[in-house]
Amino acid sequence: MALRALIIEDDAVMAGHVADLLAGRDFTTETTADGADGLRRAAASPFDLIVTDRMLPGLEGLDVIDRLRALGVTTPIMVVSALGLSGDRVHGLERGADDYLAKPFSDDEFLARVHALLRRARIEPHPEVLLVGDIEIRVKARTVHRAGRHVALSPKEFELLRCLAEHAGRYVPRSLLLERVWKLRFDPQTNVVDVHVSRLRGKIDDGFDGTVIRSARGEGYMLAADAP
Amino acid sequence: MTAPVPPLVGRFSRSSTLRLVGVIAAVFLAAALVLAAAVWATVSTAMERRILDTIRTDATGLEDVWREGGTAALARAVDRRRGETGAEGHRRVHLVVSPEGEKIAGDFDAWPNDLAPDGEVVRFRDPVSGVAWSGVIRRIAGGPDLLVAHDRAEREAVMARLAGDLAIPIFLALLVAATVTVVVGRRLLERVERVNATARAVEAGDLTARVAGSGHDEFGRLAAHVNAMLDRIAALVAGVHHLSDQIAHETRTPLARLRSRLERARREAEADPGSRGAVPALDDAIAESAELIAVFAALLDIARTEAAAGDARGLAHVDLAEVVGDVVDLYEGVAEDRAVRLAVAVAPAVVLGERLLLTRMIANLVDNAVKFSPEGGTIDIALTRSGGDIRLTVRDRGPGLPEGFEAAAFERFTRAEATASVPGHGLGLPLVRAVALRHGMKIDLRPADPGLEVVIRARPAEI
C-alpha cells in the first residue's frame, strides 16, 4: 500500500522537489501552499507523514502542529525551515514536531530522516536485535557479532553501527550520524566522522574481504544490506 | 536595580570618588587641628605672661623691702613668706644670695644646678618634689641676688583642662569627617556603581540592562546618556537581527532550490546513459553549493548567536567538563591519526548556557588545535577554577599566531597567511567569540611559544 504524505510549503520549487523525493520512496503526495488549508487537510484524512515549512501564509507551521497535536493527530511531522539555528530546532521540537531540518538540505539527509521518522512511527519500541546480512546487533546487551564472531566496539562505535544498521541499504549523511551518535547539530570542520567510521570498519571488517560500510559521494555512509 | 556596594576598605585606592571624599575629610580634620593649636598657643602665652607679671611684681616688692631695710629686712621678709601662698594662691619659693654667692635666706641652699645665674626669667623643676617652677632673677645693684619663683601647677592644670576641652571638638570633627566620608562616599559610589553594573551587564551581553535612578545632577545626566546610548545600540542590534532573519529566509530558500535542482539534474543525468558524462560536473556543482551553504549558514549562526547575547532564555546548567569529554571523544580518533596527544585535565565546572553552542565552541577550539598541531605534538585541554572564575584553556604546539594578529583572528574570513594550506574559511574563531559573548564569557589568545593558548573565562552558574 502506498504511503500518503502531506506537504505544506509555499515555495513551489521546494514543494515539487520534496514531492519528487517522496515519490521516489513510494509515497503519494498532496501539496498545499497555505497553512490553514494544510491544517484542514491533515485533520480531515489520515496521512503517514507531514512535511511543513514554518513561515507560511494562512497559519504558521508550528501553529499547524500545535492544532494537529491538540486534535490528537499523531502523524510524524517534519519541519523543513530556513530558520535553522539550534534554538529554532529546539523550539520546533518542543512544539510537537518529530524532526526539524534546516533549509537547504541534501536529498540524502532528507530521505534518511524520513526513513527514521517512519521507522520510529511503525516499530516502537526499538527491536532488541538488528540483523543486517551476517551482522547481528543486540541492542540491549550492546553486543555485536559478525558471522557468529564477537566484535568488540567502543560505545560510540556501537551507536554508529546501530544507526547505520537502522538505515541499512540507505545512505546516512554525516550530519545525521553526528546528531544521532554524538547529539551534535553542526558540522565539525575536520572530518571526525570519517575517522570514527574508518575505525569501525577496521573492527567490523577484520578478517573479511572488502567492507560492509560504503561511503557515498563524500556525503555519507551506508551499511550494505546485502553484506555476504 | 540596586547595585551592591563593595566594602569601603580596600576600595580606597581604586576609587577616585572615595579618594576625593577622603581628601576633603582630611582637610577638614587638619583645619580643626590648626585651630586647636592656635587656641592652645594663645592661651599658653597669655598664662605665662600673667605668671611672670605676678612674679615681677613680687620681686619688685622685695627689692623695695631691701631698699628700705637692707639685706637683713629682705632676709626677714623672705623668711616670713616661707610656706605662705601668694596673692593669687600660688606656692612661692625664694632665695637671697650675697654677691659672693653665700646664701642669706630662702627655700634653697644654692641656685638650682642647671639654673643660669644671669638670666632674667627661668623655669626649673625641683628634682626632689617634681614641682615645676617659673622664676625671676633680680640682681640688685649693690645688694644681693634675688630669686623669686612661683609654682606652675595652676598654669599646667589650666592647660590640661584646655587640652581636654579642645580634644572634644577635634574628636567630633574626626567623627563628622568619618561619617561624611562613609555616607557621601557610599552614596556617590552607589550611583557610579549603578552605571558600572549596567556597563558590565551590557558587556556580558545583556542589551536590555539600563541604569536605574534619575535626578538632574551630573550622575543623573550620565545615567540618562548611558541609557539613551544603550537604547540606540539595542535598536541597531534589533535591526541587524531582523535583517539577518530576512536574509535567512530570502536567501536560504533560493539556495535550497539551487541545491534541489542540482540534485534532480544529477539523478536525471545518472538515469540517462546519454548524459551520464555530466554527472562529475554536477557533483562538483553540488559540492560547491554545499560549501556556499555551509559558509552562509556559519555566518548566520555567528550573527544570530551574537544577537542572542545576554538573552537568558533557553539557558540551562551545563557542566563544561562533560562538554569537554564529548568533544575529546569526538576528536581523539582524528588526533590519534595525526599522532597528536590530547592531554585533558578537567574538574566539574557548571555554567549557565546552551549545551549545543558550548559544544560547538569547544569543538572549534579543539578542531583548530588539532589542525595546527605538528605531528607528535601535545594539546593541553584544561578546565580549572581560579578565584571565582572557571578557566578553560586549550593550548597547542603549532605555529601560533603572527604577532599582532590576536584581535584580527576574531574577524570573519580572517586567516593568518601561514595557514593557507589548512582548509577553512576563517569562521571558526568568530563563532567561538560569538558563543563566548552569548554566554558572557571572556576570551583571550596568548602566544605560548611554541603554539597558541586560548583562554576562556566563565562565571560559574549559581546552583
Interface residues (C-beta under 8 A of the other chain):
Chain A: D11 V13 M14 H17 D20 M55 A82 L83 G84 L85 S86 G87 V90 A102 K103 P104 F105 S106 D107 K156 W182 K183 L184 R185 F186 D187 P188 Q189 T190 N191 V192 V195 H196 R199 R217 G218
Chain B: D245 A248 H249 R252 T253 L255 A256 R257 L258 R259 S260 R261 E263 R264 D283 A287 S289 A290 I293 A294 A297 L300 D301 R304 T305 A308 G314 D326 D329 L330 Y331 G333 V334 D337 E354 L356 L357 T359 R360 A363 N364 D367 V370 K371 P423 G424 G428
